[in-house]
Amino acid sequence: MSVTNLDLDVLRSFATGVALGSFAQAADRLGRSTSAVSAQLKKLEMQTGCELLRKSGRGLELTEAGHTMLAYAQRLLDLNDEAVAAVRSSQLEGLVRLGLPEDLGESVLPTVLGRFARAHPRLQVQVQSGKSADLLQLYDAGLLDLTLLWDVGHITPPADGVALAQLPLCWIAPADLPLTRESLPWWPLNEGGAQPALPLVLLSKPCPLSSLVPQILAREEVAWRPAFSSPSLTALWAAVGAGLGLSVRTRLGLPAHVRALQGDEAALLPALPGMQLYLCSKGQLAPVHQLAQLLQQSVAERLKQDGCY
């Protein structure tokens, strides 16, 4: 049986053209002629035996087979680039200092560290976990090479900060507790008109949500009471899962025993703003630059996995 070996160079042209929305732009970026890129696309369709692109107005769109090929192309190219980086920089030594908000440690860090260790086996990664305001101070002081930061308007990201995502804040409840107007134990008004206080489970100050959420409830004239407070996010999730009250976070990296309220459940409670995720990197050194790229990739994968898009 004959084996079809896909050409990585062809796959890169295909993936770049889709990403840019123009194969003419892809040709320019890759230093090729438009006709050469067109020939590569025809070669790829011949190798797969499938139409990967079809006309849509004045442009092109992916077919179902094209979407499948794109997913595999990206994986193959990522593995190729990782292998090349590993071979070229396997002898580098030193320390890369990374800052992470606590809620991204378990969801993003394992994938990043595994990929980075394979590419740079002699480099040490030092991770500092903490609140975004504290991480920003360490970064500004030159004590971190790169850091992820959450912002709800309480910090001013540095000039080298790149916005990775704008995520809505959500009300977080126990995973096994259905919340409806009939079953929600603290909501809405009682028949007699007295409003039970909404129990809140929040991180202790200086977490900005510890001030922002009460401000929102006060503006909406919603009675609330502090049910649990801790500097530890793990303790916060334990309290929510135990049914002590509701909390507020994004859907990114939620543990299995809690969930974000949506639809009719979320409509029972005041609307919440969004929170911006930034990546700040002093990426002059190759290992720092690569770790920043791995962070962006891992965050994007996790956002998709958690349904944040």
C-alpha positions in Angstrom: 0.0 0.0 0.0 1.4 3.4 -1.0 1.9 6.0 1.8 1.0 9.7 1.2 3.5 12.0 2.9 2.1 15.5 3.4 4.5 18.3 2.6 4.9 20.6 5.7 5.8 23.5 3.4 2.5 23.0 1.6 0.6 22.8 4.9 2.2 26.0 6.1 1.0 27.8 3.0 -2.4 26.4 3.5 -2.7 27.3 7.2 -1.2 30.8 6.7 -3.6 31.6 3.9 -6.6 30.5 6.0 -5.3 32.5 9.0 -4.8 35.7 7.0 -8.0 35.2 4.9 -5.9 35.7 1.8 -3.6 33.4 -0.1 -2.0 36.4 -1.8 -1.1 37.8 1.6 0.2 34.3 2.6 2.4 34.3 -0.5 3.8 37.7 0.4 4.5 36.7 4.1 6.1 33.4 3.1 8.2 35.0 0.4 6.6 33.1 -2.5 4.6 34.0 -5.6 0.8 33.7 -5.6 1.0 31.1 -8.4 3.4 29.0 -6.3 1.0 29.0 -3.4 -1.9 28.1 -5.7 0.1 25.2 -7.0 0.8 24.1 -3.5 -2.9 24.1 -2.7 -3.7 22.1 -5.8 -1.0 19.6 -4.7 -2.6 19.3 -1.3 -6.0 18.6 -2.7 -4.5 16.0 -5.1 -2.8 14.3 -2.2 -5.9 14.2 0.0 -8.3 13.5 -2.8 -10.7 16.1 -1.4 -11.7 19.6 -2.2 -10.4 21.8 0.7 -11.6 25.2 -0.5 -14.6 26.5 -2.4 -15.6 29.9 -3.7 -17.6 32.1 -1.5 -18.4 35.5 -3.0 -15.1 37.0 -4.1 -13.1 34.8 -1.7 -12.7 31.2 -0.6 -14.0 29.3 2.3 -13.1 25.9 3.8 -15.1 22.8 3.0 -15.8 20.3 5.7 -12.7 18.4 4.6 -10.8 21.7 4.7 -11.6 22.3 8.3 -10.4 18.8 9.2 -7.2 19.3 7.2 -6.6 22.7 8.9 -6.8 21.2 12.4 -4.3 18.5 11.5 -2.0 21.0 9.6 -1.8 23.2 12.7 -0.9 20.3 14.9 1.8 19.0 12.5 3.3 22.5 12.1 3.3 23.1 15.9 5.1 19.8 16.4 7.6 20.6 13.6 8.3 24.1 15.1 8.7 22.6 18.6 11.1 20.0 17.3 13.2 22.6 15.5 13.3 24.9 18.5 14.2 21.9 20.7 17.2 21.0 18.6 18.4 24.5 18.1 18.1 25.6 21.8 18.6 22.4 23.7 21.9 23.6 25.1 20.6 26.8 26.5 20.9 27.2 30.2 19.5 29.7 32.7 16.3 30.8 34.4 13.0 32.1 33.0 10.7 33.7 35.6 6.9 33.4 35.0 4.0 35.0 36.8 0.6 33.5 36.8 -2.8 34.3 38.5 -3.8 31.3 40.7 -6.8 30.3 38.6 -4.5 29.7 35.5 -2.0 27.5 37.3 -3.9 24.2 37.0 -5.6 24.9 33.7 -2.8 26.4 31.6 0.6 25.7 33.3 0.9 21.9 32.9 0.7 22.0 29.1 3.0 24.9 28.9 5.7 23.5 31.2 5.7 20.1 29.4 6.2 21.7 25.9 8.8 24.1 27.2 10.8 21.5 29.0 11.0 19.4 25.9 12.3 22.4 23.9 14.6 23.7 26.6 15.6 20.8 28.9 18.4 22.8 30.6 16.4 25.9 31.3 14.7 26.3 34.7 11.3 27.9 34.9 10.5 29.7 38.2 6.8 30.3 38.6 5.3 33.0 40.9 1.6 32.6 41.6 -0.4 35.5 43.0 -3.0 38.3 42.4 -2.6 40.3 39.2 -1.8 43.6 41.0 1.1 41.9 42.9 2.3 40.2 39.7 2.3 43.5 37.9 4.5 45.0 40.6 7.0 42.2 40.3 7.0 42.5 36.5 7.6 46.2 36.6 10.4 45.7 39.1 12.1 43.4 36.7 11.6 40.3 38.9 9.5 38.5 36.3 10.3 37.9 32.6 6.7 37.4 31.6 3.3 37.2 33.3 -0.4 36.8 32.7 -2.7 39.4 34.3 -6.4 39.7 34.8 -7.9 43.3 34.6 -11.3 44.6 35.5 -10.1 48.2 35.3 -8.1 48.1 38.5 -4.6 48.0 36.9 -2.8 49.7 34.0 -1.1 47.0 31.9 2.4 47.9 30.7 3.1 49.0 27.2 4.3 45.5 26.2 1.1 43.9 27.4 -0.9 41.9 24.8 -4.6 41.4 25.2 -5.3 37.6 24.9 -9.1 37.6 25.6 -12.0 39.6 26.9 -14.1 37.2 29.0 -17.4 37.8 30.7 -17.6 37.4 34.4 -20.2 34.8 35.5 -22.0 33.8 38.7 -20.5 30.5 39.9 -22.6 27.9 41.8 -22.2 24.3 42.9 -22.2 21.9 40.0 -25.0 19.7 41.4 -27.4 22.5 42.5 -30.0 23.5 39.9 -30.9 27.2 40.4 -34.4 28.3 39.4 -36.9 30.9 40.8 -38.5 28.0 42.8 -35.3 26.3 44.0 -32.8 29.0 44.5 -32.5 29.2 48.3 -31.7 32.9 48.4 -33.7 34.4 45.6 -35.9 36.3 44.6 -38.1 38.3 46.9 -40.2 36.4 49.4 -43.9 36.7 49.2 -43.9 38.9 52.2 -41.6 41.3 50.4 -38.5 40.7 52.5 -35.4 39.9 50.4 -33.1 37.3 51.7 -29.4 38.3 51.6 -27.4 36.7 48.8 -24.4 34.9 50.3 -21.2 35.7 48.6 -18.0 33.6 48.4 -15.1 35.9 47.3 -11.4 36.1 47.5 -10.1 38.4 50.2 -8.8 41.8 49.3 -6.9 43.1 47.4 -8.7 40.9 44.8 -10.7 43.6 42.8 -13.8 41.4 42.6 -14.1 41.6 46.4 -15.0 45.3 45.9 -16.5 45.2 42.4 -19.2 42.5 43.1 -20.7 44.3 46.2 -20.7 47.5 44.3 -22.8 45.9 41.5 -25.2 44.4 44.0 -25.6 47.7 45.8 -26.3 49.5 42.5 -29.0 46.9 41.7 -30.3 47.1 45.3 -29.6 43.5 46.0 -29.1 42.5 49.6 -26.0 40.4 50.2 -23.9 39.0 53.0 -20.3 37.7 53.2 -20.5 33.9 53.5 -16.9 33.0 53.0 -13.6 34.8 52.3 -10.1 33.4 51.7 -6.9 34.4 49.9 -6.9 30.9 48.4 -8.7 30.1 45.2 -8.7 26.4 46.1 -10.5 27.2 49.3 -12.9 29.5 47.4 -13.9 26.7 45.0 -14.4 24.3 48.0 -16.7 26.8 49.7 -18.8 27.2 46.5 -18.9 23.5 45.9 -20.1 22.9 49.4 -23.1 25.3 48.8 -22.0 28.2 51.1 -22.9 30.7 48.5 -22.2 32.0 45.0 -19.0 33.5 43.6 -17.9 35.4 40.5 -15.2 34.4 38.1 -14.8 33.7 34.3 -15.5 30.2 33.0 -11.8 29.7 32.3 -10.3 26.8 34.3 -13.3 26.1 36.6 -13.0 22.9 38.6 -15.6 20.1 38.0 -17.5 20.7 41.2 -18.6 24.2 40.3 -20.3 25.7 37.2 -21.1 29.0 35.6 -24.7 30.0 35.6 -26.1 30.7 32.2 -29.5 31.5 30.5 -32.5 31.7 32.8 -30.4 31.0 35.9 -28.0 33.8 35.2 -31.0 36.1 34.5 -32.0 35.8 38.2 -28.9 37.7 39.2 -27.4 41.1 38.2 -25.5 41.3 35.0 -21.7 41.3 35.3 -18.9 43.1 33.3 -16.1 41.4 31.5 -12.5 40.8 32.5 -9.4 41.3 30.2 -6.6 38.8 30.2 -3.2 40.2 29.3 0.2 38.6 28.5 3.2 40.8 29.4 6.6 39.6 28.2 10.2 40.9 28.1 10.7 38.7 25.1 14.1 39.8 23.9 15.6 36.4 24.8 14.6 33.4 22.6 13.4 31.2 25.6 11.2 34.0 27.0 9.8 34.6 23.6 9.0 30.9 23.1 7.4 30.6 26.5 5.2 33.6 25.7 4.1 31.8 22.5 3.4 28.6 24.4 1.3 30.5 26.9 -0.7 32.2 24.1 -1.3 28.8 22.5 -2.2 27.1 25.7 -4.6 29.8 26.8 -6.3 29.7 23.4 -6.7 25.9 23.6 -8.1 26.2 27.2 -10.6 29.0 26.2 -11.9 26.8 23.4 -12.1 23.7 25.7 -14.0 25.7 28.4 -16.4 27.2 25.9 -15.2 30.8 26.6 -15.5 31.8 22.9 
